Amino acid sequence: MYQYFNGFVIREGTDGIPADFVESLFKDAGWAKNIPSWQKEKYSLIFKNSTWAFTVWDNERMIAMVRVISDQIMAANIMDLVVLTEYRGKGLGKKLVELCIQKLPHGDWFAHTSANNFKFYEGCGLEVKDVSTHGTCVYYGYIQARKDGHR
Protein backbone atom coordinates (compact mmCIF):
# COMPACT_ATOMS: atom_id res chain seq x y z
CA MET A 1 0.00 0.00 0.00
CA TYR A 2 1.20 3.48 -0.84
CA GLN A 3 -0.16 6.84 0.17
CA TYR A 4 1.01 10.40 -0.09
CA PHE A 5 1.49 12.85 2.76
CA ASN A 6 2.93 16.36 2.44
CA GLY A 7 4.80 15.44 -0.75
CA PHE A 8 6.24 12.19 0.62
CA VAL A 9 5.35 8.57 -0.11
CA ILE A 10 4.35 6.33 2.80
CA ARG A 11 4.70 2.61 2.18
CA GLU A 12 3.12 -0.07 4.34
CA GLY A 13 4.80 -3.43 4.66
CA THR A 14 7.53 -5.40 6.35
CA ASP A 15 9.26 -6.81 3.25
CA GLY A 16 12.16 -5.40 1.30
CA ILE A 17 13.21 -2.64 3.68
CA PRO A 18 16.89 -1.93 2.98
CA ALA A 19 19.17 -2.36 5.97
CA ASP A 20 21.36 0.59 4.91
CA PHE A 21 18.43 3.01 5.14
CA VAL A 22 17.39 1.71 8.56
CA GLU A 23 20.97 1.97 9.80
CA SER A 24 21.14 5.59 8.58
CA LEU A 25 17.96 6.45 10.49
CA PHE A 26 19.25 4.75 13.65
CA LYS A 27 22.58 6.55 13.40
CA ASP A 28 20.86 9.90 12.90
CA ALA A 29 18.77 9.22 16.02
CA GLY A 30 21.87 8.28 18.01
CA TRP A 31 20.73 4.69 18.44
CA ALA A 32 23.59 3.03 16.54
CA LYS A 33 27.28 3.55 15.93
CA ASN A 34 30.24 1.41 14.96
CA ILE A 35 28.09 -1.56 13.94
CA PRO A 36 30.21 -4.44 12.59
CA SER A 37 29.34 -5.33 8.99
CA TRP A 38 28.30 -8.86 9.99
CA GLN A 39 25.56 -7.36 12.20
CA LYS A 40 24.06 -4.99 9.63
CA GLU A 41 21.55 -7.55 8.37
CA LYS A 42 19.66 -7.11 11.65
CA TYR A 43 18.34 -3.80 10.33
CA SER A 44 16.25 -5.58 7.72
CA LEU A 45 15.60 -8.71 9.80
CA ILE A 46 13.82 -6.72 12.53
CA PHE A 47 10.98 -6.19 10.07
CA LYS A 48 10.50 -9.88 9.31
CA ASN A 49 9.14 -10.50 12.82
CA SER A 50 7.24 -7.22 13.03
CA THR A 51 3.48 -7.18 12.58
CA TRP A 52 3.19 -3.89 10.71
CA ALA A 53 5.61 -1.32 9.41
CA PHE A 54 5.41 2.01 7.64
CA THR A 55 8.29 3.75 5.90
CA VAL A 56 8.35 7.29 4.53
CA TRP A 57 10.24 8.12 1.35
CA ASP A 58 11.50 11.32 -0.22
CA ASN A 59 12.09 10.06 -3.76
CA GLU A 60 14.53 7.14 -3.30
CA ARG A 61 15.55 8.05 0.26
CA MET A 62 13.88 6.52 3.32
CA ILE A 63 13.43 9.42 5.76
CA ALA A 64 11.24 7.92 8.49
CA MET A 65 9.93 4.59 9.73
CA VAL A 66 7.96 2.86 12.41
CA ARG A 67 7.45 -0.79 13.12
CA VAL A 68 4.84 -2.47 15.31
CA ILE A 69 4.73 -5.74 17.22
CA SER A 70 1.19 -6.86 17.99
CA ASP A 71 -1.13 -9.79 18.63
CA GLN A 72 -3.47 -8.02 16.14
CA ILE A 73 -6.41 -8.44 18.53
CA MET A 74 -5.87 -6.64 21.83
CA ALA A 75 -2.49 -4.95 22.08
CA ALA A 76 0.31 -3.42 20.03
CA ASN A 77 3.72 -1.91 20.72
CA ILE A 78 5.15 0.91 18.65
CA MET A 79 8.79 0.11 18.02
CA ASP A 80 11.54 2.23 16.52
CA LEU A 81 9.61 5.31 15.45
CA VAL A 82 12.26 7.54 13.91
CA VAL A 83 12.35 10.53 11.55
CA LEU A 84 15.57 11.94 10.08
CA THR A 85 16.52 15.14 11.89
CA GLU A 86 16.19 17.34 8.79
CA TYR A 87 12.59 16.13 8.25
CA ARG A 88 11.31 16.56 11.78
CA GLY A 89 8.52 19.05 12.44
CA LYS A 90 6.67 18.17 9.22
CA GLY A 91 4.06 15.93 10.88
CA LEU A 92 5.63 12.67 9.70
CA GLY A 93 5.99 11.08 13.14
CA LYS A 94 2.44 11.96 14.10
CA LYS A 95 1.16 10.58 10.78
CA LEU A 96 3.01 7.31 11.38
CA VAL A 97 1.46 6.94 14.84
CA GLU A 98 -1.97 7.69 13.35
CA LEU A 99 -1.49 4.99 10.70
CA CYS A 100 -0.41 2.52 13.38
CA ILE A 101 -3.46 3.13 15.57
CA GLN A 102 -5.74 2.75 12.53
CA LYS A 103 -4.53 -0.85 12.24
CA LEU A 104 -5.96 -1.70 15.68
CA PRO A 105 -8.18 1.25 16.66
CA HIS A 106 -9.81 -0.44 19.64
CA GLY A 107 -6.71 -2.16 20.91
CA ASP A 108 -4.29 -0.98 23.55
CA TRP A 109 -1.21 0.74 22.16
CA PHE A 110 2.09 1.18 23.96
CA ALA A 111 5.16 3.23 23.10
CA HIS A 112 8.17 2.54 25.30
CA THR A 113 10.19 5.72 25.09
CA SER A 114 12.27 8.24 26.95
CA ALA A 115 10.70 11.11 28.88
CA ASN A 116 11.77 13.68 26.28
CA ASN A 117 9.30 12.04 23.84
CA PHE A 118 6.27 12.06 26.15
CA LYS A 119 4.87 15.34 24.78
CA PHE A 120 5.13 14.04 21.22
CA TYR A 121 3.15 10.91 22.06
CA GLU A 122 0.61 12.89 24.07
CA GLY A 123 0.09 15.02 20.97
CA CYS A 124 -0.69 11.77 19.13
CA GLY A 125 -3.41 10.80 21.62
CA LEU A 126 -1.38 8.56 23.91
CA GLU A 127 -1.04 9.35 27.59
CA VAL A 128 1.55 8.95 30.30
CA LYS A 129 0.03 7.81 33.56
CA ASP A 130 2.80 8.93 35.89
CA VAL A 131 5.95 10.42 34.39
CA SER A 132 7.91 9.90 37.59
CA THR A 133 7.50 6.13 37.50
CA HIS A 134 6.58 5.10 33.94
CA GLY A 135 8.38 5.24 30.63
CA THR A 136 5.47 3.99 28.59
CA CYS A 137 2.94 6.06 26.70
CA VAL A 138 -0.38 4.29 26.21
CA TYR A 139 -3.48 4.53 24.06
CA TYR A 140 -6.36 2.49 25.44
CA GLY A 141 -8.51 1.44 22.53
CA TYR A 142 -11.30 0.22 24.78
CA ILE A 143 -11.86 3.81 25.93
CA GLN A 144 -12.15 4.91 22.31
CA ALA A 145 -14.41 1.92 21.60
CA ARG A 146 -16.76 3.07 24.36
CA LYS A 147 -16.81 6.59 22.90
CA ASP A 148 -17.55 5.09 19.49
CA GLY A 149 -20.38 2.98 20.96
CA HIS A 150 -18.68 -0.38 20.37
CA ARG A 151 -18.40 -1.41 24.04
ZAMARDO-133435 format. One record per residue: x, y, z of N, C-alpha, C in turn. Coordinates in steps of 0.05 Angstrom, whole numbers, plus 5000, padded with zeros to 4 digits. Example, Ala and Ser with C-alpha at 12.3 -4.5 7.8 and 13.67 -1.06 7.14 Angstrom:
BEGIN
526448865156524649105156526449345156/525749555142527349795143525850015157/
END
This chain:
BEGIN
501749765000500050005000501850255000/501050444984502450704983500450924989/501351135001499751375003501651615004/500451844999502052084998501352265022/503452395033503052575055505052795053/504153045050505953275049508153245029/507653125006509653094985511452844988/510952685008512552445012510852195007/512151975002510751714998510951555023/508751455033508751275056508050995046/509850805052509450525044508750365068/506950175065506249995087507349715079/508649585098509649315093512249265108/512749005112515148925127517248795109/516648775083518548645065520248845049/522648765044524348925026525349195037/525549225062526449475074529549465076/530949635061533849615060535249685086/536949505094538349535119539949795121/541149875098542750125098541150365106/538650385096536950605103536150605132/535550375143534850345171537250425188/539550325181541950395196542450705196/542050835173542351125172540451265190/537951175191535951295210536851255239/537751015245538550955273540951115281/542851155262545251315268544451605272/542651705255541751985258540452025285/538951825295537551845320539451805344/541951715339543751665360543451385372/542051215359541550945369543550735360/545250805341547250615331549750755323/552050615328554650715319556550485319/558450495301560550285299559450005298/557449955282556249695279558049525260/558849285269560449115252558849035227/560149005205558748935180557148685182/558148485198556648235200554048265215/553648485229551148535244549148705229/549848815207548149005193545548885182/545548625177543148495167540848515187/541448565213539348585233537448815227/538449015213536749245207534449175187/534848975171532548885154531048655167/532548495183531248265196529248345217/529548575230527648665251524848685240/524648735214522048765201520648495196/522148295192521048025186519247925209/519947995233518347905256516548125267/516348345253514548565261511748515248/509748605261507048565252506348765230/506949015234506449225214508849405213/509149535191511249745188510449945167/511250185172510850405153513550545149/514250605124516650755118515850995102/517351215105516751465091519151525072/518451595048520551625027520351905015/522752025011523052264996524552184971/523152134949524252014925525351744932/527951694929529151434934530351414962/529851604979531151615005529051565027/529551365044527851305066528451515089/526451665096526951885115525551845142/523851645144522551585170521451305169/520951195193519950925195518750875222/516950685223515950575248515350285244/515750125264514949845262513349785287/511549585285509749515306509849205311/509849135336509548855344506848835359/505148645350502448635360501348345358/499348295375497748045373495448085353/495148325343493148405323490248375333/489848345359487248315371486848525393/488648515413488348675437490448885442/492948835434495049015442497149035420/498549265420500649325401502749505413/505249465405507449625414508749765391/508950025393510350185373513350155378/514750075358517650025360519050215341/521350315349523150455330521850665313/520350835324519251065309521551265307/522351325282524551515278524151675252/524851925254524752115231527452245229/528652255205531152395202530952675212/533052765225533053035238532153255219/533153255194532453475176529553465167/528053255173525253235165523353255189/524353295212522653315236521053575235/518753575248517053815249515253845225/515053635208513353635184510953465188/510553355212508153195218508552895211/510852815202511352535194511052335217/512252405240512052225263509152185272/507752405274504952395282503252235262/503752275236502352125216502951825218/505351755224506051465228504651345251/504451495274502951395297500051365290/498951555276496151545267495551295250/497351235231497051005214497250745230/498950745250499250505268496550455282/495550665295493150635311490750555294/490750635269488550555251488550255246/490850125249490949835245489549685267/489449795291488149665314486849885331/484750015320483650255333482450205361/481649965367480449915393482149735410/484649725402486649575418488149765436/489749645453491449805471494149845458/495050085456497650155443499650245464/502150165461504250245479506650345463/507950545474510350655462512350685485/514350505485516350515506518450715496/518750935511520451145502521651305525/523351485518524551655539522751895545/523152005568521452225578521452465558/523552515544523552745526521652705502/520552465498518652415477515752405486/515352435512512552415523510652615510/511552865507509753075496509053005467/510952895452510352815424508052605425/508352395441506352185441503652285452/503752465471501252585481499852735459/501352865442500253005419499052815399/499752565401498652355383496352215395/495552295419493252165432493951955453/496551905457497251715478497551875504/497651735526497951875552500051745569/501251895587503151795606501751805633/501551575646500151565671501551715694/504151665696505651795718508551815708/509352055700511952085688514252035707/513652035733515851985752516451685754/514551515747515051235750514751065725/513651185703513251025679514651145655/515550965638516851055613515250955589/512650905593510950805572508650995567/508251065542505951215534503851015525/501351055531499250865524496950995510/495650835494493050915481491250675487/489150725502487350505509485050505489/485050315471483050295451480250245461/480150105485477450045496476050305504/477550505512476350765519475150895493/476750885472475750985446473350825436/473450565440471250385432468650465447/468850525472466550615487465450885475/467251065470466451325458465051285431/466051085416464951025390462450845391/461650765415459250605419459650305413/462150215413462649925407462949755432/463049875456463249725481461349835501/
END
